[in-house]
Amino acid sequence: MKMGRAIRGRRMLGDVSVGALAGVDQVLMCLAFAAMLFGGGLSPFAGTGLMLFLVGNAVIAAIVAFMSGLPINLAAAQEKAPAIIAASAVVLTLQTDTTGSAAQGALSLLILIALTTMLFGVTLLLVAHFDLVRMMQYLPFPVVCGFLLGAGWLLFEAGVFMQTDIPFSWVHLPELFTPDVLIRWLPSMVIALALFALIRRIPGSLTLPLAIAVIAIAFYLFAFWFGMTPEMLRQEGWTFASTASGGGSFQALLGIAPDWALIGSAMPVVFTVTFISLITAMMNLTVIDAAITEQLDQRHEIKTLGIANMFGGLVGSLPGYSMIGFTLIAQRAGATSRWAGMTAAVLSLAAVGVEFAVWAPKLVIATIVMLIVLEFFHDWLLRQIKALGWLDSTIVLMILAVIVIYGFLPGIIFGLLVTSVLFVVRYSRVPPIGRVETLAVRGSSLQRAPRDQRVLMQMGRGVMIYSLRGYLFFGSIS
């Protein structure tokens, strides 16, 4: 009896430990998302955004942990949605516009995020209701790679803007590479490269949190060495302003009407985020299903994510779905209960009342963002080039180029058009005849005398058999 309790206690402690690591990661991500979205003129309301993101993240994590068929399914707000939203023209206008009301802009952005998450939840519920999970498998893989690389690029742009308050565009490119501005965003990229190599050399769930702690301590040691106080760091933009933490600015949003015209103009971004989040959520579930021993009910998991996002959207959360990394870490660590997900949710909720944002250097948060960017390009470009071949790899790079130059929505349209044309061209070249052989090669199963078999072999060389593929596709009929 006592031994059984001890084993259960150790298992529960292990589950809580994994959940705590996931919770710390989610808190840091929410801080990074708030800094990206509420930059520039919206920065006084970053604290409000952070508070809502943390509460919404806790709601999504708790509902998935409670309802999922996989007890160790860890879900959280994901990075693709804030990357696309932060790089959209609407948000950039809100961040750089000095003529409008910052409170109205912040409220409009929060409503836009909530609508996106709720639409994502509704879409997931419809996919589950009509059992359309398999339909997503027909999306061309090069297009998926191109979309995700595009999301990585938008995340890079958001990381640069968070540190410099300057949009990463052709117009501002000379300004971004001046020494005074370059010193603000380039170190985060260099440190992220070092972390990227370190994580692969020393894998483990503690490597990244410990490395982030070391970077933060080193930042303040250098700052104090040069005689800079915390107030000076905030004034010069190296850390977040005091209004970027806590919920002090929440009351300023009460009684203000949002800009509904601006929200309406941003609906293409909402649909884009919903589409990309749907693809990624299904891909994540597919990877988790393939990696674990249990058989997942994909339809039930999609429905669970839909419910979680519906409730998360009500409190202003970003779209969320299952995390591949921490779910698999929980599985390898031997976690078996729902305590892992519930612990992550509780930790995310507890962070609402902690004023930690004012002490978080922008360098540290930007390094996390840049590390995610490197993961995107490693997973969806470098690792896929050999498997895709030169033609599909070229399509992936073309989609990325269109997203960088013209934006995400044109990149989606371009990718679908190019792959559709390529599909038609490839299948139009497939000949209708699948196989050609003679009767000498393809005989019957009837047993015959050796003499009869020799005669049939000689005569069979003059009989041709054509096996058709069973369909005709466009130009193949010629």
Disulfide bonds with the S-S distance in Angstrom:
none
